[in-house]
Amino acid sequence: MSIEVSNVKKLFGNPAVEVLKGISFKIDNGKFVSLTGKSGSGKSTLLYIMSSLDAPTEGSIKIDGEDVYKLSQKDLHQFRNRKMGFVFQFHYLLPEITCLENVLMPTMKTGQMKEYEKPAKDLLALFGLKDKFDRLPRQLSGGEQQRVAIARAMIMRPKYLFADEPTGNLDSANGELVMKILKSANSSFGATVVMVTHDPDFAAQATSQVFLLDGKVSGIR
């Protein structure tokens, strides 16, 4: 199975500006793909559309053969919860609950918090946060907060992990650590990872790179 992007276009504003101009490509399952290009090339817009968070103006996204934008809202939410994880440049942790509780947030929707408590602790320990279960987000460094956010994205063992500039707010050491975790999610957990980055060194660590320029695919490597 795969992610299939077919003739995706996206217009914003009035008068309309075409940000994505008919993008098509396919990502086979099990790949780690970086979307890269200059600021304004449309890479984050494309990621949001691929991950079902923003609808295209034209074109389709098929994931495991499902046209995600033809699903009902209820089915789409279930599809996301079951198959997708999301990591953003900002961690979006809830400030009033602990790290462990933040990681378990996706399991609250399915009533499986108790079942996933040990896997959540195991993930945090794997990410070097064994002694931070009960800390609040404000008691963590930026790199630690992002690692908690990745653990939250991975707790349901998603088949697809979408990351938008996950190293953007981090220093080089923490950026490398986050990349190591994402590569582990791909190789050890079997997740297909799609990551937006403007950093050519991080982009090169993916197994495949999709280059965007002015809303079009300028190359795939």
C-alpha positions as CSV (number, residue, x, y, z in Angstrom):
1,M,0.0,0.0,0.0
2,S,1.1,3.6,-0.3
3,I,0.3,7.3,-0.3
4,E,-0.7,8.5,-3.7
5,V,-0.8,12.2,-4.5
6,S,-2.6,12.9,-7.7
7,N,-2.8,16.3,-9.4
8,V,-3.0,18.2,-6.1
9,K,-3.7,21.9,-6.4
10,K,-4.3,24.4,-3.6
11,L,-5.5,28.0,-4.0
12,F,-5.5,30.6,-1.2
13,G,-7.0,34.1,-1.0
14,N,-9.1,36.4,-3.1
15,P,-7.9,36.9,-5.8
16,A,-6.8,33.3,-5.6
17,V,-3.1,32.5,-5.6
18,E,-2.1,28.9,-6.6
19,V,0.3,27.6,-4.0
20,L,0.4,24.0,-5.2
21,K,0.2,23.6,-9.0
22,G,-0.8,20.0,-9.9
23,I,1.5,17.8,-7.8
24,S,1.6,14.0,-8.3
25,F,3.9,11.4,-6.8
26,K,3.7,8.1,-4.8
27,I,5.2,7.1,-1.5
28,D,5.5,3.3,-0.9
29,N,4.9,2.1,2.6
30,G,7.9,1.8,4.8
31,K,9.7,4.8,3.3
32,F,11.2,7.8,5.1
33,V,10.6,10.8,2.7
34,S,11.6,14.4,3.2
35,L,9.7,17.2,1.5
36,T,12.2,20.0,1.0
37,G,12.5,23.3,-0.8
38,K,12.9,27.0,-0.2
39,S,10.5,28.9,2.1
40,G,7.2,29.4,0.2
41,S,7.7,26.4,-2.1
42,G,4.5,24.8,-0.7
43,K,6.0,22.0,1.3
44,S,4.1,22.5,4.5
45,T,0.9,23.1,2.6
46,L,1.4,19.8,0.8
47,L,2.1,17.9,4.1
48,Y,-1.1,19.2,5.6
49,I,-3.1,18.1,2.6
50,M,-1.3,14.7,2.5
51,S,-2.0,14.1,6.2
52,S,-5.8,15.0,5.8
53,L,-5.5,18.2,7.9
54,D,-6.4,20.5,5.0
55,A,-8.3,19.7,1.8
56,P,-6.9,20.3,-1.7
57,T,-8.7,22.7,-4.0
58,E,-8.3,20.0,-6.7
59,G,-6.8,16.5,-6.9
60,S,-6.8,13.6,-4.5
61,I,-4.9,11.9,-1.8
62,K,-5.2,8.1,-1.4
63,I,-3.8,6.4,1.6
64,D,-4.0,2.6,1.6
65,G,-6.4,2.9,-1.3
66,E,-8.8,5.2,0.5
67,D,-9.5,8.6,-1.0
68,V,-9.3,10.4,2.4
69,Y,-11.2,13.5,1.3
70,K,-14.2,11.3,0.2
71,L,-14.5,9.9,3.7
72,S,-17.2,11.3,6.1
73,Q,-15.9,13.4,8.9
74,K,-16.6,10.6,11.4
75,D,-14.7,8.0,9.2
76,L,-11.9,10.5,8.6
77,H,-11.4,11.0,12.4
78,Q,-11.3,7.3,12.9
79,F,-8.9,6.8,10.0
80,R,-6.6,9.5,11.5
81,N,-6.7,8.0,15.0
82,R,-6.0,4.5,13.7
83,K,-3.3,5.1,11.1
84,M,-1.7,8.6,11.5
85,G,0.6,10.4,13.9
86,F,1.5,14.1,13.7
87,V,4.6,16.0,14.8
88,F,4.8,19.8,14.4
89,Q,7.5,22.5,14.8
90,F,5.8,23.5,18.1
91,H,5.1,20.7,20.5
92,Y,1.5,21.6,21.3
93,L,1.7,19.8,24.7
94,L,-1.1,20.6,27.1
95,P,0.6,22.6,29.8
96,E,-1.6,21.6,32.8
97,I,-1.0,17.8,32.5
98,T,2.1,15.6,32.9
99,C,4.4,14.3,30.2
100,L,2.9,10.8,30.6
101,E,-0.7,12.1,30.4
102,N,0.2,14.2,27.2
103,V,1.6,11.0,25.6
104,L,-1.6,9.2,26.5
105,M,-3.9,11.9,25.0
106,P,-4.7,10.0,21.8
107,T,-5.7,6.9,23.8
108,M,-8.3,8.9,25.7
109,K,-10.4,9.2,22.6
110,T,-10.6,5.4,22.3
111,G,-10.9,4.7,26.1
112,Q,-7.6,2.8,26.2
113,M,-5.5,4.9,28.6
114,K,-4.9,2.1,31.0
115,E,-4.0,-0.3,28.3
116,Y,-1.4,2.1,26.8
117,E,0.2,3.3,30.1
118,K,3.1,0.9,30.0
119,P,3.8,1.4,26.2
120,A,3.7,5.1,26.9
121,K,6.3,4.8,29.7
122,D,8.4,2.5,27.5
123,L,8.4,5.1,24.7
124,L,9.4,7.9,27.1
125,A,12.2,5.8,28.5
126,L,13.3,4.9,25.0
127,F,13.5,8.7,24.3
128,G,15.6,9.3,27.4
129,L,12.8,10.6,29.5
130,K,12.4,7.8,32.1
131,D,12.7,10.3,35.0
132,K,10.2,12.8,33.5
133,F,6.9,10.9,33.5
134,D,5.3,13.3,36.1
135,R,6.9,16.5,34.9
136,L,4.8,19.3,33.4
137,P,5.8,20.5,29.9
138,R,7.2,23.8,31.3
139,Q,9.7,21.8,33.4
140,L,11.3,20.3,30.3
141,S,13.8,21.7,27.8
142,G,12.7,22.4,24.2
143,G,14.3,19.2,23.0
144,E,12.6,17.1,25.8
145,Q,9.2,18.7,24.9
146,Q,9.6,17.7,21.3
147,R,10.5,14.2,22.3
148,V,7.3,14.0,24.4
149,A,5.4,15.2,21.3
150,I,6.9,12.5,19.1
151,A,6.0,9.9,21.8
152,R,2.4,11.1,21.7
153,A,2.4,10.9,17.9
154,M,3.7,7.3,18.1
155,I,1.7,5.9,21.0
156,M,-1.0,4.3,18.8
157,R,1.7,2.8,16.6
158,P,0.5,4.8,13.5
159,K,1.3,3.4,10.1
160,Y,2.0,6.9,8.9
161,L,3.9,9.6,10.7
162,F,3.8,13.2,9.4
163,A,6.3,15.7,10.7
164,D,6.3,19.5,9.9
165,E,9.7,21.0,10.5
166,P,10.2,18.9,13.7
167,T,13.7,20.2,14.3
168,G,12.9,23.8,13.4
169,N,13.0,25.1,17.0
170,L,15.9,23.0,18.2
171,D,19.6,23.3,18.5
172,S,21.7,21.0,16.4
173,A,22.3,18.4,19.1
174,N,18.5,18.1,19.8
175,G,17.8,18.2,16.1
176,E,20.0,15.2,15.5
177,L,18.3,13.4,18.4
178,V,14.9,14.0,17.0
179,M,16.1,12.8,13.6
180,K,17.4,9.6,15.2
181,I,14.0,9.0,16.8
182,L,12.2,9.6,13.5
183,K,14.5,7.2,11.7
184,S,13.9,4.6,14.5
185,A,10.1,5.1,14.0
186,N,10.7,4.2,10.4
187,S,13.1,1.3,10.8
188,S,12.1,-0.2,14.1
189,F,8.4,0.5,14.3
190,G,7.8,0.3,10.5
191,A,6.1,3.7,10.2
192,T,6.1,5.5,6.9
193,V,7.6,8.9,7.7
194,V,6.9,12.1,5.7
195,M,8.9,15.0,7.0
196,V,9.0,18.7,5.9
197,T,12.4,20.3,6.4
198,H,14.3,23.3,5.1
199,D,17.6,21.8,6.4
200,P,19.4,20.0,3.6
201,D,21.5,17.8,6.0
202,F,18.3,16.5,7.7
203,A,16.6,16.1,4.4
204,A,19.5,14.0,3.2
205,Q,19.0,11.5,6.1
206,A,15.7,10.4,4.6
207,T,15.6,7.5,2.2
208,S,14.0,9.6,-0.4
209,Q,13.7,13.4,-1.1
210,V,10.9,15.2,-2.9
211,F,12.1,18.7,-3.9
212,L,9.5,21.5,-4.3
213,L,9.9,24.7,-6.2
214,D,7.2,27.3,-6.6
215,G,4.4,24.9,-5.9
216,K,5.7,22.1,-8.2
217,V,7.8,19.0,-7.8
218,S,11.2,20.0,-9.2
219,G,12.9,16.6,-8.5
220,I,12.7,13.3,-6.6
221,R,15.8,11.5,-5.3
